[in-house]
Amino acid sequence: MADTKAAEPPPPCTLVIFGATGDLTKRLLLPALRNLRRDGLFPEDFKLIGIASRDIGDEGFRKHLREAMTEFKGGNGEADVDWFLQRAHYISGKFEDAATYAAIAKQVKDNVLFYLATPPSEFSGIVNQLGKAGLVKEEGGHWRRVIIEKPFGHDLPSAVALNKDILGVLQETQIYRIDHYLGKQTVQNIMVFRFANGFVEPLWSRDHIDHVQITVSETVGVESRGRFYESTGALRDMVPNHLFQLVSLIAMEPPSRFDAEALRGEKAKVLESVQHLTPYTARGQVVRAQYAAGTVGDKAIPGYRDSPDVAKDSRTETYVAMKLMIDNWRWAGVPFYLRTGKALAKRRTDINIRFKQAPLALFRDTPVESLPPNDLTIHIQPDEGVTLRFGVKAPEPQMRIEGVDLKFNYADAFTVAPSTGYETLVYDCMIGDATLFQRADNIEAGWSIVQPILDVWEADKTSVIPTYAAGSSGPEEADALLSRDGRRWRQIAPVDKTK
């Protein structure tokens, strides 16, 4: 994880993108490449090769690059775009065809980064074809690396099988399983906040923390992605990767050193320490729901089952909330509450750490009836920053305590250039820093927590799936998950006091 102001360009290399004309490449990857060029983080000796089935040729691919790189904000205009166009080539071919890889072999040498921006069903086949063609063999001091997009597996057995297939061709050091959440500055800042500030770590345990809430809420529904979402759902889409990565960063022990293996080792220990759910606890500690018709802002959202390519009797969840317990010395007895959903009241990703309350004894003979909560909130999107909430005396004659916020926003403290979240990750892969990428055991540990939930849902085919109105904060059942512990969720959106 490099500071772009001090970072040096990586060594000369070739980037080969499988799925070069796809949506992910256009919206996220190509703008990120342009932004890296803006920051001076590409070697001059660089080559870009796009692979897809469409027969568009070099000029068609360059037109695609220009459109993608100019549609999104950032960069230095035409200069950055032209730099890539001069280095861009295209190969039309099927991913399962050996001739495609023979054509790639003619175009690459020395250091090569293969990016699999394809459906997950293609991952294993592409890696195996790369192996057969000798394209991932490292020799002469040169590297060959592969970035694999999420989702990595559909459940625990498929994740184990995919790891086995890929590790049969590649070394673990060649595999970069990407999660774009970990490219966000505030996610990376969790480690800095925890381990570079002397006042934080002494408070970071069951002795001082009451519970942790992690929220990833989206305002959009499934829109035109019904076919994909029907086979995935909120649990598979968000929990084993995004949410568990955040849990790991919040809960891990201080690593012995700041390098990839030490950090990933500590993150794996967290997931291995999570209490595994039984069929009984999976039903009691996990809530799933679907959104019904409603309004988000001024936009009317049809119910999930009325979306294109969604079954009228669909049981796919668009919302999931869960309570997890971590069985280790630091976190014993501290619940972690996770929730994620679509078509909710506000787009928000944050981590809220609720500290235990101070004793009220000092204020027993005053008008103070309760103390405001002490919360530390790490905001990840849309605005990146940190808020600390604490109590102060209100400026009036009697003793009254109000909660106030001390806030830090990245945009206020730093000049933040536009980014997609992929810039740091692609750069780290080119320099060989795997710190922000998942290892095989991280992947499998995450799926092992989720698998009992999937099994219970598969068995409960006749149970009623709760609903929530689009534009709300989620189902009542999720509120009950916390209320029976004497707690409640933080508001997803501010309450309108005029109503």
N, C-alpha and C positions, 0 to 999 in steps of 0.2 A: 504494500500500500504506500504509494509514493506521493509526496507533496509535489504537485505539478510545477510549482515555481522553481524547485530545486532539482527536479527529475531530469535525467538525461534520456535522449532517444534510445530505444532498444537497438539491438544489432540488426543488420540487414536481414530481411525476411520476406516471405511470400504469405499472403493471407488468401486461403481458398474457402469460399463460402458456398456450402451446399444449401440450396433453397434461396438463391441469390435474388430471385424476383418475388419472393413472398412478402407478406405483410409485416412480419417481425423485422426482416432485414430493412424494409423501407422506412418503417416508423421509428425504429430504435437503433439498429446497428449502424446503418450508413450515416445518419446524423452524428452518431458518437464518433465514428471514424473522422468525419470532418472536424469535429471539435478537438480531437487529439492533434490533428494537423494544425489547427488554430493555436494550440498550446505548444507547438514545436516538438511533439512527442511521436514523430514518425521518422524512421531513418530515410535518408534520401534514396538509398538503394532498397526500394520497396516495390512489390508487385501485388496486384489485386486480381484474383481470378474468381469469376462467378460461375456456379454450376446450377443448371436447372433444365427442365425438359423442354421449355419453350425455345423455338428456333429463332432467336432474335439477333444473333451474331454480335461481334464486338461493338458495332455502332448502336445497335438496339440496347445493349447493356449500358453503354455510356450515356445514352439518353435517359435510361432508367435511373442511373446514378445522379445525373444532373437534377432530375425532378425531385428525387428523395432528399438530396443535400441542400436544395434551395427552398423546399417547402417548409422546413422547420427552422426556427430562429437559431442564430449563433454562427460562428465561423467568420472568416474574413472575405465573404462574398465570392466572387468569381475566382479569385486567386487560389483559394483552397480547393474549390471544385475542379478547376482545370488541372491542378496537381494530380488529383486522383484519375481524371480522365486519361491523362498521358500514361498512366501505369495500369490501366484496366483492360482485362481480356475476358472472353466468355467462351465457355464450352457447353454446348447443348448435348444432353445425354441423360439416359435413365440411370438412377442410382444403383440399380441392380445389374447393370450392363458392364462387363469387364472392359469394353472398349472405352467407356467414360474414363476409367482410371488409367488406361494406357495413354489417353490424350492428356490427362493431368501430369503424368510422369514426364512427358515431353516439355512441359511448361515450368516445372519446379526443380529447384536444387537447394542444397544447404539447409537453412532454417525455414521450416514451413509450419504454419498454424492452420489447422483445418477447423472450420466453424460449422457445426451441424444445426443450422436454423431450419429444421425440418420437423414433420410430425414425429412423435416418439417411436412410431412403428418402424421408422427408417433407421434408427440409431444403430442397432446391432448389425444390420446388413451393410451399412456404409463402412463401419469400422472393420468388419470382416473383409470387405473388398479392398480397403486400404491396406490391410495386412497381406492379402494375397498378392497385391501389386507391388509389395515391398516399399510402399510409400511412407510407412511409419518407422522404418528402421533408422536408428540413430547411429551415425558413424562419422569419423573424422572430426569429432568435437562439435558437430552440428546437431540441433535439436529438431524433433518432430512432436507437435502437441495437438491435442484435440479438445475443442470446447463443445460440451454437450448441453443443450438447453433442457429446461424442465418441461413437463413432469418426467422425472426419472423413475419409471415404474408406475403401475396402476394400483398395486397393492404390495404386500411384503413378498409373496412368492415371485412376482414379476420383477421386482427390484433386485432380488437376489439373483434371479436368472440373468438379468441384464448386466449386472456387475460381473457375473461369471463369464458371460460372453465377451465383454469388453476387455476384462483382465486376461482373457486368453490370448488377446492380440497385443494389448498395450501394457506398459508398466503403469502403476498408480501415479508415478511422477509425470507421466505424459497426459493424464486425464484431468480436465478442468470442468467440473460439473458446475454450471453457472446458475446463480440466483441473483437477478438484477437488484433485488432489495439490498443486497450487501454492497452495492456500489454507491448507495446514498451516503452522503457525508455524515448525517446524524447517526446512522447505524454504525459506521466506523467510529464515530465519536463516543459511542457507548464505552468502548475499551479505554479510550483516553480519559473520559470522565471518571471512570471507576478506578483506574490504576495510576493515573498521573496526578491525582488530587488527594492529598493526605487526609482531608476531612471526610472523604466519602467511604472508603473501605471499612473503617471501624464501625460504621452504622449499617453495613450491607449484610445483614444476617437476620435470623429468626429473633434475635434479642431485641431488635429495633423495628423490624418491618412486620406489619400486620398482614398485608396481602399485596399481590401484584395483578394488575389488569392490563391486558394487551388487546387493543382494538384495531381491526382493519375493516373499515366500512367504505362502501362504494355507493354512489348515487345512481349509477347506471344499472339498467337491467341486463338481461342477456342479449337483447336486441336481435341481431342476425346470427348469433353464435349458438343457437339452440341445439344444433346437431352435436357440436363439441361439448356443450355443457351437459347434455343428457347423459353422456358417457363419463362425465367427470364429477360434477357437483362441487359444492363449496369445500367440503372436507378434503377431498383429494387435491383440489386445485390450490388450496392455500395453507393447510395446516402442516403437512409433513415437511414443507420447505420454508415458506416465508415465516410463519408464526413460530415454528420450532427453532429457526435460526435466531429469532429475537429472544426466545426463552433461553437459549444456550448462552447468548452474549450477556444477558442480565444475570444468569445464575452460575456461570462457570467460576472456577477457582482461578486465582492469579497464575498465569503460566510461568514456568521457570525462565523463559526467555521469549522475546518477541520474534518468533519465526513461525512458519506455517505448521510444522509438525507439532510443536508445543501447543499452539493455540487450538488446532483442530483436535488434538488429544483431549484437552480440557472440555471442549464443547461436546465431544462424544461421551465423556463421563457424565455430563448433565443428563443427556437423553437416556443413558443406560440406568440412571438413578430414578427416573420417573416411575411412580407406582403403576404397574400394568393393570389395566382395567379387566375385571371379570364381566361376564354377561350381566350380572346384577348391577355392578357399579357403572357399567357403560350406559345402562338405561337411566340411572339416577344422576349421573354426572355429566351427561352430554345431551344437548338439545339440538334438534334439527327442525327447520321450518322452510316454507316456501312463501315468496311474496305474492299477495293478491293485488288486484288493481288499486291504484292510488295516485297520488300526485307528489312528485319530487320538485320542489320549487314551483315553477309555473307549468311544468311539463306533466301531462297525463301519462301514466305508465300502465299498460295492460298487465293483467296477472301473468305469472310465469307460464301457466298451462295454456294461455292464449297466445304465447309467442310462437313465431315460425319454427317448425321442425321440433316442437315439443309435444310429447304425448298428452292427450287430454286427461289421462289418469296417471301422469308422471309422479313418481315418488322421489325424484331427484331434489336434494336440498339446495336452496340458494342462501341459506343462513345456517351457521353452526356456532354453538357456544359450548364451552366445556370447562370443567374444573380439574386441574391436575395437581398432584402432590409430588414433591421431590424428596426421596428418602436418602438424605445425607445430613451430615452434622450441621451444615450452614442453614439449610432450608426446612428442616423437619417442622411440620405443623403450619407452614406458611402456604396457603393456597395460591395457585396461579390460575386466574380466570382468563380464558381466551374467547374471543368472539370475532366473527367475520361474516359479512353478508353483502348482498347486492340490493339495489333499490332502497337504500336507507336514507335517512334524513340529511346526512352530510358526508362528504368524502373526507375521511380522516384515518390516519394511521398514527397511533401513539402508544406509549408504554407509561402506565401510571403506577408509581410505587407509593403505597399508603403506609406511612409510619405509624407506629403505635402511639396512642395519645399519652400526653403527660398527665400525671395525677391532678385531679381537680381540687385536692385538699386545700391548697393555698387560697383558693377563691371561694371556699365553702360559705363564708359569711358575707359574700358580696352578691350583687344581682346576677353574676355570671352563672348560667344554668348548664352550659356545655362549652367545650372548647372547639374552635374550628379545626378541621382536619389538616394534618401536615402531609402534603402531597408533593412528590417530585414527578413531573411529567416530561417525558422525552418525546417531542413532536417530530415525526419522521416525514409526513406529508399531509397536506400540500405545503405547509410552511414548516421549515426545519428549525428546531431550536429546543430550548429547555425552560421549563417554568417551575419555580419553587413556591409553594403556597404555605404561609405561616400566619400566626395570629399576632395582632398588634392591638393596643388599646385605642378605642375610638376617641376622637378629640371632643370629649364632652365631660361634664362634672362627674357623672357616676361611672363606675367601673363597667365597661362593656368592651368585649373583645371581638374584633372583626378579622376575617381572613383576607389577606392581601397577597398579590402575586409579584414575585421578582422574576422578570423574564429576560431571556436571551434569545435573540433571533439571528440566525446566520446572515440573513440579508441585511440586517442593520450593522453588524459588526465587520462583515467582509464584503468585498466585491465578488459576487457569486456569478460566474459565467453560466449561460444556459447549458444544460446537460440532460442526457437521457438516463443516466445511471449506469450506462455500460462503459463509459470512458475508462474509469479506473480498472474495471475488470479486464477489458481487452488489453490495456497497457500492462497490467500485472502478468497476464499470460505471456505476453511477448518478452518480458524480462525474467519469467520463470518464478514468479512469486505466487504460491498457491494458498496464501493465507486466507483469502476471501472465498475460496472454493471448497465444496464439500468432498469429503473423502468417502470411500465405500462404506465404512462402518457408520459414519454419520447418517448416510442415506438409509441404511437398513435399520438403525436404531429408531429413526423417526417413523418408519413404516411399521415397526413392531409395536409402537404405541397406538397407532391408528388401526391396525388390523382387527383387534377385538371389537371395535366400534363397527367396522364394515361387516364383520360376521354377524353381529346382533341385528343390524339393519337388514341384512340379507334374510335372516330368519324371521324377522317381524314384518312380513309382507302384508299383513292385514291391519296393522295399527294405523291410527289416524295421524297424519302429519300436520302439525300446527301451521297456521298461516299468520302473516303479519301484513299490514297495509303498506304498499309502496309509499315511501316518504316518512315512515315511522322509524322508531329506534329498534325495532325487532319484536319478537313474540313475547307474550306475557310469561311463557314458560322459562325464558332466559332470565327474566327478572326474578322468578321464584328460585332459580338456581343459586342466587346470591342471598335473597331475603331469608331463606331458611338458615343461612349462616350468620344472620344479623348484619348483612352488608348490602350494598346496592351498587349498580353500575354507575360510572360517571356518565353524564349526559352526552349523547352523540352530537346533539345540536342544542343551542341555547333555547330555553323556554320563552315563548312569546308571552310576556306579562300583560299584554293588552287584551288577551283573550280570557 
